[in-house]
């Protein structure tokens, strides 16, 4: 993760500012929604709220969310190829 992502997670109001692990995702109930990038998503929405929905001021938050999603997709792809999912 880059510095912005780490900073967003540190500043988060979440009790546990970490992303969902692959094992937690595997063991979840089928009806439960889990967003491994919920902290980044929440931070980007908060940035939009705080800046009157001016997207240009929140580009770092959007980049952190995109990075998180790309990392999560790559991790799931690797797990599927290795037979872990």
Sine and cosine of phi, psi and omega as CSV:
sin_phi,cos_phi,sin_psi,cos_psi,sin_omega,cos_omega
0.00,0.00,0.49,-0.87,0.00,-1.00
-1.00,0.04,0.05,-1.00,-0.05,-1.00
-0.88,0.47,-0.62,0.79,-0.02,-1.00
-0.90,0.44,-0.69,0.72,0.01,-1.00
-0.89,0.46,-0.71,0.70,0.03,-1.00
-0.88,0.48,-0.66,0.75,0.00,-1.00
-0.91,0.42,-0.67,0.74,0.02,-1.00
-0.88,0.48,-0.68,0.73,0.01,-1.00
-0.92,0.39,-0.60,0.80,0.03,-1.00
-0.92,0.39,-0.63,0.77,-0.04,-1.00
-0.98,0.18,-0.15,0.99,-0.06,-1.00
-0.89,0.46,0.52,-0.85,0.04,-1.00
-1.00,0.03,0.05,1.00,-0.02,-1.00
-0.92,0.40,0.53,-0.85,0.06,-1.00
-0.91,0.42,-0.61,0.80,-0.06,-1.00
-0.79,-0.61,1.00,0.05,-0.11,-0.99
-0.98,0.21,0.90,0.45,0.07,-1.00
-0.71,-0.71,0.28,-0.96,0.00,-1.00
-1.00,0.01,0.30,-0.95,0.00,-1.00
-0.92,0.40,0.70,-0.72,0.03,-1.00
-0.99,0.11,0.31,-0.95,0.01,-1.00
-0.88,0.48,-0.63,0.78,0.00,-1.00
-0.90,0.44,-0.68,0.74,0.05,-1.00
-0.89,0.46,-0.64,0.77,0.00,-1.00
-0.91,0.41,-0.66,0.75,0.01,-1.00
-0.90,0.44,-0.63,0.78,-0.11,-0.99
-1.00,0.02,0.05,1.00,-0.02,-1.00
-0.96,0.29,0.40,-0.92,0.09,-1.00
-0.94,0.35,0.52,-0.85,-0.08,-1.00
-0.89,0.45,-0.42,0.91,-0.02,-1.00
-1.00,0.03,-0.12,0.99,-0.06,-1.00
-1.00,0.01,0.78,-0.63,0.04,-1.00
-1.00,0.01,0.78,-0.63,0.05,-1.00
-0.81,-0.59,0.82,-0.57,0.08,-1.00
-0.93,-0.36,0.95,-0.32,-0.03,-1.00
-0.92,0.40,-0.25,0.97,-0.02,-1.00
-0.91,-0.41,0.49,0.87,-0.06,-1.00
-0.89,0.46,-0.58,0.81,-0.02,-1.00
-0.91,0.42,-0.71,0.70,0.02,-1.00
-0.91,0.41,-0.63,0.77,0.02,-1.00
-0.89,0.45,-0.72,0.70,0.00,-1.00
-0.89,0.45,-0.64,0.77,0.00,-1.00
-0.92,0.40,-0.61,0.79,0.01,-1.00
-0.94,0.35,-0.62,0.79,0.07,-1.00
-0.91,0.41,-0.62,0.78,0.04,-1.00
-0.90,0.44,-0.65,0.76,0.04,-1.00
-0.87,0.48,-0.69,0.72,0.04,-1.00
-0.87,0.48,-0.70,0.72,0.03,-1.00
-0.87,0.49,-0.71,0.70,-0.05,-1.00
-0.93,0.38,-0.45,0.90,-0.08,-1.00
-0.93,-0.36,0.45,0.89,0.07,-1.00
0.81,0.59,0.65,0.76,0.06,-1.00
0.85,0.53,0.55,0.83,0.12,-0.99
-1.00,0.01,0.98,-0.18,-0.11,-0.99
-0.88,0.47,-0.46,0.89,-0.04,-1.00
-0.91,0.42,-0.44,0.90,-0.02,-1.00
-0.99,0.11,-0.15,0.99,-0.08,-1.00
-0.90,-0.44,0.34,0.94,-0.09,-1.00
-0.88,0.47,-0.56,0.83,0.03,-1.00
-0.90,0.44,-0.63,0.78,0.01,-1.00
-0.93,0.38,-0.66,0.76,0.04,-1.00
-0.91,0.42,-0.64,0.77,0.02,-1.00
-0.90,0.44,-0.64,0.77,0.03,-1.00
-0.90,0.43,-0.64,0.77,0.02,-1.00
-0.92,0.40,-0.71,0.70,0.02,-1.00
-0.87,0.49,-0.67,0.75,0.02,-1.00
-0.89,0.46,-0.69,0.73,0.01,-1.00
-0.88,0.47,-0.73,0.69,-0.01,-1.00
-0.89,0.45,-0.67,0.74,0.01,-1.00
-0.89,0.45,-0.65,0.76,0.02,-1.00
-0.90,0.43,-0.67,0.74,-0.02,-1.00
-0.91,0.41,-0.69,0.72,0.01,-1.00
-0.90,0.44,-0.67,0.74,0.03,-1.00
-0.89,0.45,-0.64,0.77,0.01,-1.00
-0.91,0.41,-0.68,0.73,0.02,-1.00
-0.92,0.39,-0.64,0.77,0.02,-1.00
-0.88,0.47,-0.71,0.70,0.01,-1.00
-0.88,0.48,-0.68,0.73,-0.01,-1.00
-0.90,0.43,-0.64,0.77,0.03,-1.00
-0.90,0.44,-0.67,0.74,-0.01,-1.00
-0.92,0.40,-0.51,0.86,0.02,-1.00
-1.00,0.03,0.02,1.00,0.03,-1.00
0.98,0.20,0.28,0.96,-0.02,-1.00
-0.99,0.11,-0.33,0.95,0.01,-1.00
-0.94,-0.35,0.00,0.00,0.00,0.00
